[in-house]
């Protein structure tokens, strides 16, 4: 990424939107765009919903550049009166529960239709660069969100009058284009990093399924894997701890996301027994077994406690804990164990006896360790890429703060 040539802004003026450079204007959003309302073609007419024309709703406004939607309509629907927004229009959600958290906005990269919960803002390109305007609204999103009112049933609503009167700090058009180009460069880098992380994550997922089931073998390992039970290398631990009023408690997140200290406002019951858990133990949640609530207790949680709803197990020398955790964290494994669960549909629990009786094909400990090492390396690579992604996002946030307020100027 190229180094930017930036200059600190000198002369400024105070405005309702804050301090901006003296040569910047402060028009309202309504002076820069024309508004267009959307609608929903009749659901009863199947011909309206059999085409390829994007039809956007609030659930599609997940990214800044809008390339496609979940649902599509036909040319027949368009000819029947469904309104379209041209390329480089900005779609903004004006009604929906999401508005209570943020105001979603996106830039259309193609002509599209949209529903009645969205307004299309069509920029006057003689006055404002569409991409700059989109970034500007993103930067001031918190101010917009503060203007949201509550409609019936707790639904958020952004009134058209408030939206059109919203002030937009506006540099000269060439500077707008330069700012948009700079921020777009960071967006492209972020998108590329996200794509790389997604590819690496998918590759790791494929490796896990192949290596943990023996479909793919690492070099140097041969022979059939014997069929064993989890009870052959796990023993439940019931080292009595304290009670509910004093225990340092833990909780296990779903889908293999780990074990964490439990923050409780209320003191627990003295009549509830807690059991001490040790570093390296395998632990799971009876209630959320079928949702992948598994973990290996890390060193910093050694001595924390749980009830028997979170049973813990010592792992013997015949199993590598990392391999074991990788094996059970696969959705392919835990979603298939409904037969081991007891209780109603909403409260199915997998007790230790049922879990320990489950069978699996087990590689020798040396192969387990080799598999775990390879998967650990893949995880570390993904973690590093994710940290780099957050750095890019932080850099972009800093650039937006400086460039879109005029604190730092760019030369077109």
C-alpha positions as CSV (number, residue, x, y, z in Angstrom):
1,X,0.0,0.0,0.0
2,X,1.4,3.4,-1.0
3,X,2.4,6.0,1.6
4,X,-0.1,8.9,1.6
5,X,0.8,12.6,1.2
6,X,-1.2,14.3,3.9
7,X,-1.2,17.8,5.2
8,X,-2.6,19.1,8.5
9,X,-5.4,21.5,8.1
10,X,-4.7,25.1,9.3
11,X,-7.7,27.4,9.1
12,X,-11.0,26.1,10.4
13,X,-14.5,27.3,11.3
14,X,-17.1,26.1,13.8
15,X,-20.3,24.5,12.5
16,X,-23.2,22.5,13.9
17,X,-21.3,19.4,12.6
18,X,-18.2,20.4,14.4
19,X,-15.0,22.1,13.3
20,X,-14.3,22.0,9.6
21,X,-11.8,23.8,7.2
22,X,-12.9,27.3,6.1
23,X,-13.1,26.3,2.4
24,X,-15.5,23.4,3.1
25,X,-19.3,23.8,2.8
26,X,-21.9,22.4,5.1
27,X,-25.0,21.6,3.0
28,X,-27.8,19.4,4.1
29,X,-28.1,15.9,2.8
30,X,-31.3,16.8,1.0
31,X,-29.4,19.5,-1.0
32,X,-27.0,16.8,-2.3
33,X,-29.3,13.9,-3.2
34,X,-32.8,13.2,-4.5
35,X,-34.7,10.6,-2.5
36,X,-36.5,7.6,-3.9
37,X,-38.8,5.2,-2.1
38,X,-38.9,1.5,-2.7
39,X,-41.6,-1.2,-2.6
40,X,-42.3,-4.9,-2.7
41,X,-43.8,-6.5,-5.8
42,X,-46.8,-8.8,-5.1
43,X,-45.6,-12.0,-3.5
44,X,-48.6,-13.8,-5.0
45,X,-47.2,-13.3,-8.6
46,X,-44.5,-15.8,-9.1
47,X,-43.4,-14.2,-12.3
48,X,-42.3,-11.1,-10.4
49,X,-39.8,-13.2,-8.3
50,X,-38.2,-15.3,-11.0
51,X,-35.6,-12.8,-12.5
52,X,-32.1,-11.7,-11.9
53,X,-32.6,-8.0,-10.9
54,X,-31.4,-7.4,-7.3
55,X,-34.1,-6.5,-4.8
56,X,-32.5,-5.2,-1.6
57,X,-34.0,-5.3,1.9
58,X,-32.5,-4.4,5.3
59,X,-30.9,-7.8,5.7
60,X,-28.8,-7.2,2.5
61,X,-27.1,-4.0,3.9
62,X,-24.2,-5.8,5.4
63,X,-21.3,-4.2,3.5
64,X,-20.5,-0.8,2.1
65,X,-20.4,-1.9,-1.6
66,X,-23.7,-3.6,-2.6
67,X,-23.1,-6.0,-5.4
68,X,-26.0,-8.5,-5.0
69,X,-29.0,-9.3,-2.8
70,X,-30.6,-12.4,-1.4
71,X,-33.8,-12.0,-3.4
72,X,-34.3,-11.0,-7.0
73,X,-37.1,-9.8,-9.2
74,X,-37.9,-10.0,-12.9
75,X,-38.1,-7.5,-15.7
76,X,-41.9,-8.0,-15.6
77,X,-41.9,-6.7,-12.0
78,X,-39.9,-3.7,-13.1
79,X,-42.3,-3.0,-16.0
80,X,-45.2,-3.3,-13.6
81,X,-44.0,-0.4,-11.6
82,X,-41.2,-1.5,-9.2
83,X,-38.9,1.4,-8.9
84,X,-35.2,1.1,-9.5
85,X,-32.2,3.0,-8.2
86,X,-29.2,3.6,-10.6
87,X,-25.7,2.6,-10.0
88,X,-23.8,4.7,-7.4
89,X,-27.0,5.4,-5.5
90,X,-26.8,5.0,-1.7
91,X,-29.3,2.8,0.0
92,X,-30.1,3.6,3.6
93,X,-32.4,1.8,6.0
94,X,-35.1,4.0,7.4
95,X,-37.3,1.5,9.2
96,X,-36.4,-1.6,11.2
97,X,-35.1,-3.0,14.5
98,X,-31.5,-2.7,13.2
99,X,-31.8,1.1,13.5
100,X,-31.7,0.8,17.3
101,X,-28.0,-0.3,16.9
102,X,-26.8,1.4,13.7
103,X,-28.0,3.0,10.5
104,X,-27.0,0.6,7.7
105,X,-26.0,2.2,4.4
106,X,-24.4,0.9,1.2
107,X,-23.3,2.0,-2.3
108,X,-24.9,0.3,-5.2
109,X,-22.5,-1.1,-7.8
110,X,-25.3,-2.0,-10.1
111,X,-28.9,-0.9,-10.9
112,X,-31.2,-2.4,-8.3
113,X,-34.7,-2.4,-6.7
114,X,-35.3,-2.2,-3.0
115,X,-38.2,-2.5,-0.5
116,X,-40.2,0.1,1.4
117,X,-37.9,0.0,4.5
118,X,-35.1,1.6,2.5
119,X,-34.6,5.0,0.8
120,X,-32.4,5.4,-2.2
121,X,-30.3,8.5,-2.2
122,X,-29.3,9.5,-5.7
123,X,-26.3,12.0,-5.5
124,X,-26.0,15.1,-7.6
125,X,-22.6,14.2,-9.1
126,X,-21.9,17.9,-9.9
127,X,-21.9,18.6,-6.1
128,X,-20.8,15.4,-4.4
129,X,-18.9,12.2,-5.1
130,X,-21.2,9.2,-4.3
131,X,-18.4,7.2,-2.6
132,X,-17.3,10.2,-0.5
133,X,-20.9,10.8,0.6
134,X,-21.2,7.1,1.6
135,X,-18.1,7.2,3.6
136,X,-19.1,10.5,5.2
137,X,-22.5,9.0,6.3
138,X,-20.6,6.0,7.7
139,X,-18.3,8.3,9.7
140,X,-21.2,10.2,11.2
141,X,-23.3,7.1,11.7
142,X,-23.6,7.6,15.4
143,X,-25.1,11.0,15.0
144,X,-27.7,9.6,12.6
145,X,-28.5,6.8,14.9
146,X,-29.2,9.3,17.7
147,X,-32.0,10.7,15.4
148,X,-33.8,7.4,15.2
149,X,-37.2,7.3,16.9
150,X,-39.2,4.3,18.1
151,X,-42.3,3.4,16.1
152,X,-44.9,0.8,16.9
153,X,-43.8,-2.6,18.3
154,X,-40.4,-1.1,19.2
155,X,-39.3,-0.7,15.6
156,X,-36.7,2.0,14.8
157,X,-37.6,4.7,12.4
158,X,-35.4,7.4,10.7
159,X,-37.7,10.3,9.7
160,X,-37.2,11.6,6.1
161,X,-37.2,15.2,7.4
162,X,-34.4,14.5,9.9
163,X,-32.4,12.6,7.2
164,X,-32.7,15.3,4.6
165,X,-31.6,18.0,7.1
166,X,-28.6,16.1,8.2
167,X,-25.4,18.3,7.6
168,X,-22.6,16.9,5.4
169,X,-19.1,18.4,5.7
170,X,-18.2,19.0,2.0
171,X,-14.7,19.7,0.6
172,X,-14.2,20.7,-3.0
173,X,-15.2,18.0,-5.4
174,X,-11.6,17.0,-6.5
175,X,-10.7,16.6,-2.8
176,X,-13.8,14.5,-2.3
177,X,-12.7,12.1,-5.0
178,X,-9.2,11.9,-3.6
179,X,-10.5,11.1,-0.1
180,X,-12.9,8.4,-1.6
181,X,-10.0,6.9,-3.5
182,X,-7.8,6.7,-0.4
183,X,-10.5,5.0,1.7
184,X,-11.4,2.7,-1.2
185,X,-7.8,1.5,-1.2
186,X,-8.1,0.5,2.4
187,X,-11.4,-1.2,1.7
188,X,-9.9,-3.3,-1.1
189,X,-7.1,-4.3,1.2
190,X,-9.6,-5.3,3.9
191,X,-11.7,-7.2,1.4
192,X,-8.7,-9.1,0.2
193,X,-7.6,-9.9,3.7
194,X,-11.1,-11.2,4.6
195,X,-11.1,-13.4,1.5
196,X,-7.7,-14.8,2.4
197,X,-9.0,-15.6,6.0
198,X,-12.1,-17.2,4.6
199,X,-10.0,-19.4,2.2
200,X,-7.6,-20.4,5.0
201,X,-10.5,-21.2,7.4
202,X,-12.2,-23.3,4.7
203,X,-8.9,-25.1,4.0
204,X,-8.5,-25.8,7.7
205,X,-12.0,-27.1,8.0
206,X,-11.4,-29.5,5.1
207,X,-8.1,-30.7,6.7
208,X,-9.8,-31.3,10.0
209,X,-12.5,-33.5,8.4
210,X,-10.0,-35.5,6.4
211,X,-7.2,-35.9,9.0
212,X,-9.5,-36.5,12.0
213,X,-11.3,-39.3,10.2
214,X,-8.4,-40.9,8.5
215,X,-9.5,-40.1,5.0
216,X,-6.2,-38.3,4.5
217,X,-3.0,-39.5,6.3
218,X,0.1,-37.6,7.1
219,X,3.4,-38.8,5.6
220,X,5.0,-41.6,7.6
221,X,1.8,-43.0,9.1
222,X,0.1,-46.2,8.0
223,X,-2.1,-48.9,9.4
224,X,-5.8,-49.1,10.4
225,X,-7.0,-47.1,13.3
226,X,-8.6,-49.2,16.1
227,X,-12.1,-48.5,17.2
228,X,-12.2,-47.2,20.8
229,X,-14.5,-45.4,23.2
230,X,-14.0,-42.0,24.7
231,X,-13.9,-43.8,28.0
232,X,-10.6,-45.5,27.0
233,X,-8.7,-42.3,27.4
234,X,-11.0,-40.0,29.5
235,X,-11.8,-40.3,33.3
236,X,-14.4,-38.0,34.9
237,X,-12.9,-35.8,37.6
238,X,-15.0,-35.0,40.7
239,X,-12.6,-33.2,42.9
240,X,-14.9,-31.4,45.4
241,X,-14.5,-27.7,45.5
242,X,-16.5,-25.0,47.3
243,X,-20.2,-23.9,47.0
244,X,-22.2,-21.6,44.8
245,X,-21.6,-18.5,47.0
246,X,-17.8,-18.6,46.8
247,X,-16.8,-20.6,43.7
248,X,-14.9,-19.0,40.9
249,X,-17.2,-20.2,38.1
250,X,-16.6,-20.9,34.4
251,X,-18.8,-21.0,31.4
252,X,-18.3,-22.8,28.0
253,X,-19.2,-21.0,24.8
254,X,-20.9,-22.8,22.0
255,X,-19.3,-24.1,18.8
256,X,-15.9,-24.7,20.2
257,X,-15.2,-21.1,21.2
258,X,-13.6,-22.0,24.5
259,X,-14.1,-21.7,28.2
260,X,-14.2,-18.4,30.1
261,X,-14.7,-17.0,33.7
262,X,-18.3,-16.6,34.4
263,X,-19.4,-13.1,35.5
264,X,-22.3,-13.3,37.9
265,X,-24.0,-10.4,39.5
266,X,-25.9,-12.6,42.0
267,X,-24.3,-14.8,44.5
268,X,-25.1,-18.5,44.0
269,X,-26.6,-20.9,46.5
270,X,-24.5,-22.3,49.3
271,X,-26.3,-25.6,48.8
272,X,-25.0,-26.1,45.3
273,X,-21.8,-28.3,45.1
274,X,-19.0,-27.1,42.9
275,X,-16.0,-29.2,41.7
276,X,-12.5,-28.0,41.1
277,X,-11.2,-28.1,37.5
278,X,-7.6,-28.4,36.5
279,X,-5.4,-27.2,33.6
280,X,-5.5,-29.6,30.6
281,X,-8.8,-31.3,31.5
282,X,-11.4,-31.8,28.8
283,X,-14.7,-30.2,29.8
284,X,-18.1,-29.8,28.1
285,X,-21.6,-28.6,28.8
286,X,-24.3,-31.3,29.2
287,X,-27.0,-29.0,28.0
288,X,-25.1,-27.6,25.0
289,X,-23.2,-30.7,23.9
290,X,-25.2,-30.8,20.7
291,X,-24.1,-27.2,20.0
292,X,-20.4,-27.8,20.3
293,X,-19.7,-26.6,23.9
294,X,-16.3,-28.2,24.4
295,X,-13.0,-27.0,25.7
296,X,-9.6,-27.9,27.2
297,X,-9.1,-25.9,30.4
298,X,-6.3,-23.4,30.0
299,X,-3.6,-22.7,32.6
300,X,-5.1,-19.3,33.7
301,X,-8.4,-21.1,34.7
302,X,-6.7,-23.8,36.8
303,X,-8.6,-24.1,40.0
304,X,-11.8,-22.6,38.7
305,X,-14.9,-24.6,39.5
306,X,-18.1,-25.8,37.9
307,X,-21.1,-27.9,38.8
308,X,-21.7,-31.4,37.3
309,X,-23.6,-29.6,34.5
310,X,-20.1,-28.9,33.1
311,X,-18.3,-32.3,33.7
312,X,-14.5,-32.4,33.4
313,X,-12.3,-35.3,32.5
314,X,-8.6,-36.2,32.9
315,X,-7.0,-37.2,29.7
316,X,-4.6,-40.2,29.9
317,X,-1.4,-40.7,27.9
318,X,-3.2,-42.4,25.0
319,X,-4.7,-39.2,23.7
320,X,-3.4,-35.7,22.8
321,X,-5.9,-33.2,24.3
322,X,-5.5,-31.0,21.3
323,X,-6.4,-33.8,18.9
324,X,-9.4,-34.7,21.1
325,X,-10.7,-31.2,21.1
326,X,-10.3,-30.9,17.4
327,X,-12.2,-34.1,16.9
328,X,-15.3,-33.2,18.9
329,X,-15.4,-29.6,17.8
330,X,-16.4,-30.6,14.3
331,X,-20.1,-30.0,13.6
332,X,-20.1,-33.3,11.8
333,X,-19.4,-34.9,15.1
334,X,-21.5,-33.1,17.7
335,X,-24.7,-32.7,15.6
336,X,-24.8,-36.4,15.0
337,X,-25.1,-37.3,18.7
338,X,-28.8,-36.7,19.3
339,X,-29.1,-40.4,20.2
340,X,-26.8,-39.9,23.2
341,X,-28.9,-37.0,24.6
342,X,-31.7,-37.4,27.1
343,X,-34.6,-35.0,27.8
344,X,-37.0,-32.8,25.8
345,X,-36.2,-31.2,22.5
346,X,-35.2,-27.8,24.1
347,X,-33.3,-29.4,27.1
348,X,-31.4,-32.3,25.7
349,X,-28.5,-33.3,27.8
350,X,-25.6,-35.6,27.2
351,X,-24.4,-37.1,30.5
352,X,-20.9,-38.4,31.0
353,X,-21.8,-42.1,30.8
354,X,-23.4,-41.6,27.4
355,X,-20.4,-39.5,26.2
356,X,-17.8,-42.0,27.4
357,X,-19.6,-44.8,25.7
358,X,-19.4,-43.2,22.3
359,X,-17.0,-44.9,19.9
360,X,-14.5,-43.5,17.5
361,X,-11.5,-44.6,15.4
362,X,-8.4,-43.5,17.1
363,X,-4.9,-43.0,15.6
364,X,-1.8,-43.7,17.7
365,X,-0.7,-40.9,19.9
366,X,2.2,-40.0,17.6
367,X,-0.2,-39.4,14.7
368,X,-2.6,-37.6,17.0
369,X,0.2,-35.2,17.9
370,X,1.2,-34.7,14.3
371,X,-2.3,-33.9,13.3
372,X,-2.7,-31.5,16.2
373,X,0.5,-29.7,15.4
374,X,-0.6,-29.2,11.8
375,X,-4.0,-27.9,12.8
376,X,-2.4,-25.6,15.4
377,X,-0.1,-24.1,12.8
378,X,-3.2,-23.4,10.6
379,X,-5.0,-21.8,13.5
380,X,-2.0,-19.6,14.3
381,X,-1.8,-18.5,10.7
382,X,-5.5,-17.5,10.7
383,X,-5.1,-15.7,14.0
384,X,-2.2,-13.7,12.6
385,X,-4.2,-12.8,9.5
386,X,-7.1,-11.8,11.7
387,X,-4.8,-9.5,13.7
388,X,-3.6,-7.9,10.5
389,X,-7.2,-7.4,9.4
390,X,-8.0,-5.5,12.6
391,X,-4.9,-3.4,12.0
392,X,-6.2,-2.4,8.5
393,X,-9.6,-1.6,10.0
394,X,-8.1,0.5,12.7
395,X,-6.0,2.4,10.1
396,X,-9.2,3.0,8.1
397,X,-11.1,4.3,11.1
398,X,-8.2,6.7,11.8
399,X,-8.2,7.9,8.2
400,X,-11.9,8.4,8.2
401,X,-11.7,10.4,11.4
402,X,-9.0,12.7,9.9
403,X,-10.0,12.9,6.3
404,X,-13.7,13.3,6.6
405,X,-13.5,16.1,9.2
406,X,-10.7,18.0,7.4
407,X,-8.3,17.5,10.2
408,X,-5.9,16.2,7.6
409,X,-6.1,17.4,4.0
410,X,-5.1,15.7,0.8
411,X,-4.0,17.3,-2.4
412,X,-6.0,16.2,-5.4
